[in-house]
Amino acid sequence: MKYPPFCDIIVISFNSLDEKDLIEISNEVYEYIKKYLDKEKYKIFKPMPSPIDKIQNRYRYRMIIKGNMEKEANEIFNKCLKKIYEKGLKTTRVTIDVNPNNMS
């Protein structure tokens, strides 16, 4: 089933004051990751609303990836984050967590 400790769970979290921006960025990240990560090594799930989808007027989405975190994957994630931050979005945040303690 590929669960830790046999693989890593990578959670990419998105939150924003603007739901339209949130959906756009999460889909853009999904397409980028899907394009560059090896589909044989990683199972990539589409971005979905988080279990608690809104906290303090911020919409929340998350994307889950299962596979072994390697240097190559780390470089892909870093390039993806850099590309997002270069857009200069003021109200949208993107974070990546490997093997999080909680997935809410």
C-alpha positions as CSV (number, residue, x, y, z in Angstrom):
1,M,0.0,0.0,0.0
2,K,3.1,2.2,0.2
3,Y,2.8,3.8,3.6
4,P,5.6,5.0,5.9
5,P,8.1,3.7,6.8
6,F,8.2,2.0,3.4
7,C,7.7,5.3,1.6
8,D,7.3,9.0,2.3
9,I,4.1,11.0,2.2
10,I,4.6,14.5,0.9
11,V,1.9,17.0,1.5
12,I,1.8,20.2,-0.5
13,S,-0.5,22.7,1.3
14,F,-2.1,25.7,-0.3
15,N,-4.0,28.5,1.4
16,S,-5.3,31.9,0.2
17,L,-7.8,34.6,0.9
18,D,-8.9,34.2,-2.8
19,E,-10.4,30.8,-3.6
20,K,-9.9,31.4,-7.4
21,D,-6.2,32.0,-7.0
22,L,-5.9,29.0,-4.7
23,I,-7.5,26.7,-7.3
24,E,-5.4,28.1,-10.1
25,I,-2.1,27.8,-8.2
26,S,-2.9,24.3,-6.9
27,N,-3.7,23.1,-10.4
28,E,-0.6,24.7,-11.8
29,V,1.6,22.9,-9.1
30,Y,-0.2,19.6,-9.8
31,E,0.6,19.9,-13.6
32,Y,4.2,20.9,-12.9
33,I,4.8,18.0,-10.5
34,K,3.0,15.5,-12.7
35,K,5.2,16.6,-15.6
36,Y,8.5,16.3,-13.9
37,L,8.2,13.6,-11.2
38,D,8.7,10.0,-12.3
39,K,5.2,8.4,-12.4
40,E,6.7,5.0,-11.7
41,K,8.2,6.1,-8.4
42,Y,5.5,8.5,-7.2
43,K,1.7,8.3,-6.8
44,I,0.4,11.9,-7.2
45,F,-3.1,12.8,-6.1
46,K,-5.0,15.8,-7.4
47,P,-5.3,18.9,-5.2
48,M,-8.5,18.8,-3.0
49,P,-10.0,20.9,-0.3
50,S,-8.4,20.2,3.1
51,P,-10.6,18.4,5.7
52,I,-11.1,21.8,7.3
53,D,-11.3,23.8,4.1
54,K,-11.5,27.3,5.6
55,I,-9.8,28.8,8.7
56,Q,-9.9,32.5,9.5
57,N,-11.2,33.5,6.0
58,R,-8.3,31.5,4.3
59,Y,-9.3,28.8,1.9
60,R,-7.2,25.6,2.2
61,Y,-6.3,22.9,-0.4
62,R,-3.8,20.1,-0.2
63,M,-2.1,17.7,-2.6
64,I,-0.7,14.3,-1.5
65,I,2.2,12.5,-3.1
66,K,3.4,9.0,-2.1
67,G,6.9,7.8,-2.9
68,N,10.5,7.9,-1.6
69,M,11.8,11.4,-1.2
70,E,15.0,11.6,-3.2
71,K,17.4,14.4,-4.1
72,E,15.9,14.6,-7.6
73,A,12.4,15.1,-6.2
74,N,13.6,17.7,-3.7
75,E,15.1,19.7,-6.6
76,I,11.8,19.5,-8.5
77,F,9.8,20.7,-5.5
78,N,12.3,23.6,-4.9
79,K,12.0,24.7,-8.6
80,C,8.2,24.5,-8.4
81,L,8.2,26.7,-5.2
82,K,10.5,29.2,-6.8
83,K,8.3,29.5,-9.8
84,I,5.2,30.1,-7.6
85,Y,7.0,32.7,-5.4
86,E,8.2,34.5,-8.5
87,K,4.6,35.2,-9.3
88,G,4.5,37.6,-6.3
89,L,1.1,36.5,-5.0
90,K,0.5,38.4,-1.8
91,T,-2.4,36.4,-0.3
92,T,-1.5,32.8,-1.4
93,R,0.9,30.5,0.5
94,V,2.3,27.1,-0.6
95,T,4.2,24.8,1.8
96,I,5.6,21.3,1.4
97,D,5.8,18.9,4.3
98,V,7.4,15.4,4.2
99,N,5.9,12.9,6.5
100,P,3.7,15.4,8.4
101,N,2.6,14.6,12.0
102,N,-0.9,15.6,11.1
103,M,-2.6,15.9,7.7
104,S,-5.4,18.4,8.5
